[in-house]
Each structure stands twice: as structure tokens, then as C-alpha cells.
Amino acid sequence: MTSYLTGLIGSGIGPSLSPALHEREADRHGVRLVYRTLDIDVLGIAPEDVGELLRAARRLGFDGLNITHPCKQLVIEHLDELAPEAAELGAVNTVVFSGGRAIGHNTDVTGFAQSFARGLRDVPTEHVVQLGAGGAGAAVAHALLTLGVDRLTLLDTDPARADRLAGALTERFGPGRASGAAVADAPGHLADADGLVHATPTGMAAHPGMPLPAELLRPAMWVAEVVYRPLETELLRQAAALGCRTLDGGGMAVFQAADAFRLFTGLEPHTEHMLADLARLAATPV
């Protein structure tokens, strides 16, 4: 039987559903896939030392790795090659070991785009505010502008990081499409926003809570989330209670995983089955 050894590097990833999603999909194809979590918190490794894990995985015969917070940008200097989309984003969420080389890819862009088109297809997108300009934030921002958002405001606890991402987006998509600001400026920007996209770890099982005050939400807004564990974050719960249309992070998790599975194995994933898997798995308490 054909077999694959894969895994996930990140912080606080114990509750991740990626192992089950990949392994169940492999079973449907009649191949063996082992997916291990390599939690830097558990291992006592600093994010900046992600290269050590990468080299160890290569020596141990891993076929590929997924990379998540906070290593999506830090891993780049340890790779031999970047696929075009990863190079453009400056963030990697999938590494494939092939021919003795470590090649970085990013499946977050297509993952979010497919999820958004599926769940919020007809929402207004004249002005969208995105919270978070890190690795996941870069991918989501590219996806939003590709999908046709007219104006994207990026908020980050590090305003310089938001400005850098906005500058890169402007170069690709044109003047006026993106701007950066501090999280403290959220009230003014959200006052006229059609929607809010949350792209930070806040709300994950390891990082519970709200990324911004609930009073900044308005019923007319739509709210999209990248966190999927739990599937209903506190942000989505508060937004839904107000009457906002919401999109959980489950769709992005599945579609990016499906694209990564294709890169790891060369097999075509069954996304509808994977979506059903995630719904069942996410129903289990964290």
C-alpha cells in the first residue's frame, strides 16, 4: 500500500483537526497517510527555531508538512524553493519534500476564497475591515481583493506590519485597494464597513476570547472567521446574536487542507466528504 508521512508545525495545535481530515481522506483513496502534530509549545521550541523541526522532518523521511501560527513566515528562510503564490504572499502553510528539496506553498488563499464564495457569495464588499496582517492575514487579504473587495482596511497590533502588507497589496491590485492601521483605530473603520474578517489566533482553544469589543459589531455587517476550532468562536457567537451574517473557519480549513492533500499525494481530494468530516469532528468538544 502506498504510504505518506506528513505533519503540522505550529503553536497550540493540540485541538487541530488536520490529522483526522488528511487521514480520513487518504483512507477513501486506499492509501496510508500518517499525520503528526509537532507543537512547538509542547516540544519547548521557539518559533524562530522552526528550521530545526524542518530539518529533522526531512531526515526522518516526511513527505510534507503543514505550517501554521506563528511559523508561516519564519519558515521561509529554511526552504529551498517557493511556489509563486507563496513567494508573492511571503507566507507558507504547506511544505513538500521532493527530490531532496523543501518547497514552500500557500493553500490558504484558495482555501479562504473557496469558502467565502460558498458561504458569503452575495454580500456587499465595498469596504471590508480585516483584523490581522500576519501569515494567515496575508493570504486572506489577497483572497479578498481577488474576490472583488473594493477597499480593504488592515488592522494589526503592529501597525507597521499592516502597512507593509497594504503596500504589497497595493503593488499587486492597484492604488486605493488596501490600507493599514492600528487595532486602536478599529471603531472608526468599522463604523462604515460592510464586513469584518478576523485573521488572528484569538478565539482558538489555546487563545480564547474576543479579538475586539463586541460593541463594535453592527447587525448590518457580515463577519468571517479563520479560526475553526472551536467552529463557533466567541466573535461569531456575538455577531450571530446581533443578526450578522457569519462565516466560520471550517470551510477555509477544509479547502486549504484539500489543496495540501493534493500537493502531498498527487491525488484529487473529495472536498464534499472532507466538509462532512469536519462538521462531524468539530461537533466534538475541544
Secondary structure per residue as TSV (DSSP state, phi and psi in degrees):
chain	resnum	aa	ss	phi	psi
A	1	M	-	360.0	134.3
A	2	T	-	-63.7	137.0
A	3	S	E	-133.5	154.8
A	4	Y	E	-137.2	143.7
A	5	L	E	-117.8	117.3
A	6	T	E	-135.8	176.3
A	7	G	E	-172.8	-176.7
A	8	L	E	-133.0	128.4
A	9	I	E	-107.2	130.7
A	10	G	E	176.2	-174.7
A	11	S	S	-109.7	132.2
A	12	G	S	64.5	39.3
A	13	I	-	-98.4	10.9
A	14	G	T	-52.1	-42.7
A	15	P	T	-80.1	2.6
A	16	S	-	-56.2	140.1
A	17	L	-	-95.1	0.6
A	18	S	H	-57.4	-43.5
A	19	P	H	-56.1	-47.6
A	20	A	H	-66.8	-40.0
A	21	L	H	-60.9	-47.5
A	22	H	H	-69.3	-43.6
A	23	E	H	-68.9	-38.1
A	24	R	H	-67.3	-38.5
A	25	E	H	-66.3	-39.2
A	26	A	H	-60.5	-41.7
A	27	D	H	-58.1	-38.8
A	28	R	H	-64.7	-26.7
A	29	H	H	-91.4	-2.9
A	30	G	T	73.9	27.5
A	31	V	-	-121.4	162.5
A	32	R	E	-100.8	123.3
A	33	L	E	-130.6	122.8
A	34	V	E	-104.6	129.7
A	35	Y	E	-126.5	114.9
A	36	R	E	-108.2	144.9
A	37	T	E	-95.0	130.8
A	38	L	E	-116.5	84.8
A	39	D	E	-83.3	116.6
A	40	I	H	-65.0	-26.6
A	41	D	H	-67.4	-45.6
A	42	V	H	-66.6	-39.0
A	43	L	H	-80.5	-11.4
A	44	G	T	70.9	34.2
A	45	I	-	-109.9	134.5
A	46	A	-	-73.7	150.0
A	47	P	G	-53.3	-36.2
A	48	E	G	-67.2	-14.0
A	49	D	G	-98.9	20.9
A	50	V	H	-58.6	-27.3
A	51	G	H	-60.0	-33.5
A	52	E	H	-62.3	-44.6
A	53	L	H	-64.8	-39.5
A	54	L	H	-61.8	-46.3
A	55	R	H	-65.4	-39.5
A	56	A	H	-63.6	-43.2
A	57	A	H	-62.2	-40.5
A	58	R	H	-63.4	-43.2
A	59	R	H	-65.4	-33.2
A	60	L	T	-82.0	-2.1
A	61	G	T	89.5	21.6
A	62	F	-	-62.8	144.0
A	63	D	-	-86.8	-26.0
A	64	G	E	-176.4	166.8
A	65	L	E	-140.4	145.6
A	66	N	E	-94.6	149.4
A	67	I	E	-125.7	130.4
A	68	T	-	-131.7	-174.2
A	69	H	T	-49.3	133.1
A	70	P	T	-108.2	35.2
A	71	C	-	-110.9	3.4
A	72	K	T	-64.9	-29.1
A	73	Q	T	-98.8	-33.3
A	74	L	T	-66.5	-26.8
A	75	V	T	-73.1	-20.4
A	76	I	G	-58.5	-42.1
A	77	E	G	-66.6	-11.9
A	78	H	G	-100.2	5.9
A	79	L	-	-101.2	156.0
A	80	D	S	-87.1	-24.5
A	81	E	E	-158.3	149.6
A	82	L	E	-120.8	133.7
A	83	A	-	-66.1	154.8
A	84	P	H	-52.5	-42.6
A	85	E	H	-68.3	-34.4
A	86	A	H	-71.2	-39.6
A	87	A	H	-63.3	-40.4
A	88	E	H	-67.1	-37.6
A	89	L	H	-80.7	-28.9
A	90	G	T	70.7	30.0
A	91	A	-	-151.8	142.5
A	92	V	-	-126.5	132.2
A	93	N	S	-119.8	-2.9
A	94	T	E	-143.3	129.9
A	95	V	E	-120.2	129.2
A	96	V	E	-113.2	129.2
A	97	F	E	-92.9	116.5
A	98	S	E	-146.3	128.9
A	99	G	T	57.3	34.4
A	100	G	T	78.7	7.0
A	101	R	E	-118.6	149.2
A	102	A	E	-104.0	114.5
A	103	I	E	-112.3	125.7
A	104	G	E	-93.3	136.3
A	105	H	E	-128.8	167.7
A	106	N	-	-135.1	115.0
A	107	T	-	-105.1	3.8
A	108	D	H	-68.5	-35.0
A	109	V	H	-62.1	-55.0
A	110	T	H	-67.0	-32.4
A	111	G	H	-62.1	-48.3
A	112	F	H	-68.7	-41.4
A	113	A	H	-60.3	-43.9
A	114	Q	H	-66.5	-39.0
A	115	S	H	-66.6	-43.4
A	116	F	H	-63.6	-45.1
A	117	A	H	-63.0	-29.8
A	118	R	H	-79.0	-39.6
A	119	G	H	-104.2	-22.9
A	120	L	S	-134.8	41.9
A	121	R	T	-57.8	-37.5
A	122	D	T	-109.4	19.1
A	123	V	S	-81.3	154.3
A	124	P	-	-68.9	143.8
A	125	T	-	-138.0	33.5
A	126	E	S	-67.6	-45.6
A	127	H	E	-135.5	121.0
A	128	V	E	-122.8	137.1
A	129	V	E	-104.9	131.0
A	130	Q	E	-117.0	129.6
A	131	L	E	-100.4	113.4
A	132	G	-	114.7	122.7
A	133	A	-	-126.6	27.9
A	134	G	S	-85.6	-150.2
A	135	G	H	-61.3	-50.7
A	136	A	H	-66.9	-38.0
A	137	G	H	-61.2	-39.2
A	138	A	H	-61.5	-44.0
A	139	A	H	-65.9	-44.9
A	140	V	H	-64.8	-40.2
A	141	A	H	-62.6	-44.1
A	142	H	H	-60.4	-41.9
A	143	A	H	-63.2	-43.2
A	144	L	H	-61.8	-45.1
A	145	L	H	-70.3	-34.0
A	146	T	H	-63.9	-35.5
A	147	L	H	-75.2	-11.0
A	148	G	T	111.9	11.1
A	149	V	-	-60.2	130.0
A	150	D	S	-72.4	-45.6
A	151	R	E	-141.8	125.1
A	152	L	E	-118.0	124.0
A	153	T	E	-105.2	122.8
A	154	L	E	-100.6	123.8
A	155	L	E	-111.8	136.0
A	156	D	E	-149.6	152.1
A	157	T	S	-64.2	-20.8
A	158	D	S	-111.0	93.4
A	159	P	H	-56.2	-31.2
A	160	A	H	-64.8	-37.3
A	161	R	H	-66.0	-40.0
A	162	A	H	-63.4	-40.8
A	163	D	H	-64.4	-40.3
A	164	R	H	-63.6	-44.3
A	165	L	H	-65.5	-42.0
A	166	A	H	-60.0	-39.5
A	167	G	H	-63.5	-42.3
A	168	A	H	-65.2	-39.4
A	169	L	H	-66.4	-39.2
A	170	T	H	-62.8	-39.9
A	171	E	H	-61.1	-37.5
A	172	R	H	-83.8	-42.5
A	173	F	H	-104.5	-12.1
A	174	G	-	109.1	161.0
A	175	P	T	-59.8	144.0
A	176	G	T	82.7	-4.6
A	177	R	S	-82.6	-26.8
A	178	A	E	-145.1	146.0
A	179	S	E	-146.2	155.6
A	180	G	E	-111.4	155.2
A	181	A	E	-160.4	171.3
A	182	A	E	-85.3	154.8
A	183	V	G	-59.2	-31.2
A	184	A	G	-61.4	-20.1
A	185	D	G	-88.6	5.9
A	186	A	H	-55.3	-43.6
A	187	P	H	-55.5	-45.3
A	188	G	H	-66.0	-39.8
A	189	H	H	-75.5	-35.4
A	190	L	H	-76.4	-16.1
A	191	A	T	-59.7	-31.6
A	192	D	T	-121.8	16.6
A	193	A	-	-79.5	141.1
A	194	D	S	-74.3	-34.9
A	195	G	E	-153.2	162.1
A	196	L	E	-124.9	130.5
A	197	V	E	-114.8	126.8
A	198	H	E	-102.9	120.7
A	199	A	-	-132.7	49.1
A	200	T	S	-126.9	169.9
A	201	P	S	-74.5	-9.9
A	202	T	T	-59.3	130.4
A	203	G	T	107.8	-18.4
A	204	M	S	-65.7	162.3
A	205	A	T	-55.6	-37.1
A	206	A	T	-84.1	-11.0
A	207	H	S	-136.1	63.2
A	208	P	-	-67.3	161.1
A	209	G	S	121.3	-171.6
A	210	M	-	-105.3	139.4
A	211	P	S	-79.2	-15.5
A	212	L	S	-157.6	163.9
A	213	P	-	-62.0	137.3
A	214	A	G	-61.9	-26.8
A	215	E	G	-68.6	-10.2
A	216	L	G	-81.3	-12.1
A	217	L	-	-80.9	148.3
A	218	R	-	-128.7	145.7
A	219	P	T	-57.0	-29.2
A	220	A	T	-76.6	-12.6
A	221	M	-	-80.8	155.1
A	222	W	E	-105.6	152.4
A	223	V	E	-132.1	125.9
A	224	A	E	-117.2	143.2
A	225	E	E	-122.8	146.5
A	226	V	-	-100.7	-23.4
A	227	V	-	-67.9	137.3
A	228	Y	-	-126.8	-1.9
A	229	R	S	-133.7	92.2
A	230	P	S	-79.2	158.6
A	231	L	S	-67.2	-37.7
A	232	E	S	-102.5	100.0
A	233	T	-	-77.3	168.9
A	234	E	H	-61.5	-36.3
A	235	L	H	-60.8	-47.4
A	236	L	H	-67.7	-35.6
A	237	R	H	-63.7	-44.6
A	238	Q	H	-66.9	-40.5
A	239	A	H	-65.4	-44.6
A	240	A	H	-63.6	-37.3
A	241	A	H	-63.8	-28.8
A	242	L	H	-79.9	-16.8
A	243	G	T	103.1	8.9
A	244	C	-	-70.7	146.8
A	245	R	E	-73.8	138.9
A	246	T	E	-131.1	156.1
A	247	L	E	-134.8	118.6
A	248	D	-	-80.8	172.7
A	249	G	T	-83.3	1.9
A	250	G	H	-63.7	-41.5
A	251	G	H	-63.4	-44.5
A	252	M	H	-61.6	-42.3
A	253	A	H	-58.9	-42.3
A	254	V	H	-71.3	-48.2
A	255	F	H	-68.2	-36.6
A	256	Q	H	-70.4	-34.9
A	257	A	H	-67.0	-38.8
A	258	A	H	-63.0	-42.3
A	259	D	H	-66.4	-37.9
A	260	A	H	-67.2	-40.6
A	261	F	H	-58.5	-41.4
A	262	R	H	-62.1	-41.5
A	263	L	H	-67.5	-39.5
A	264	F	H	-67.5	-40.4
A	265	T	H	-114.4	-21.6
A	266	G	S	78.7	5.6
A	267	L	-	-97.5	152.1
A	268	E	-	-87.3	117.4
A	269	P	-	-73.7	153.9
A	270	H	-	-96.4	91.2
A	271	T	H	-65.0	-35.4
A	272	E	H	-64.5	-40.0
A	273	H	H	-65.9	-37.6
A	274	M	H	-67.7	-36.9
A	275	L	H	-62.8	-40.2
A	276	A	H	-66.6	-40.0
A	277	D	H	-58.2	-47.5
A	278	L	H	-63.1	-41.1
A	279	A	H	-59.8	-41.0
A	280	R	H	-70.2	-44.7
A	281	L	H	-65.8	-39.8
A	282	A	H	-69.9	-18.8
A	283	A	T	-72.0	-15.8
A	284	T	S	-78.9	129.5
A	285	P	-	-56.4	144.5
A	286	V	-	-68.3	360.0
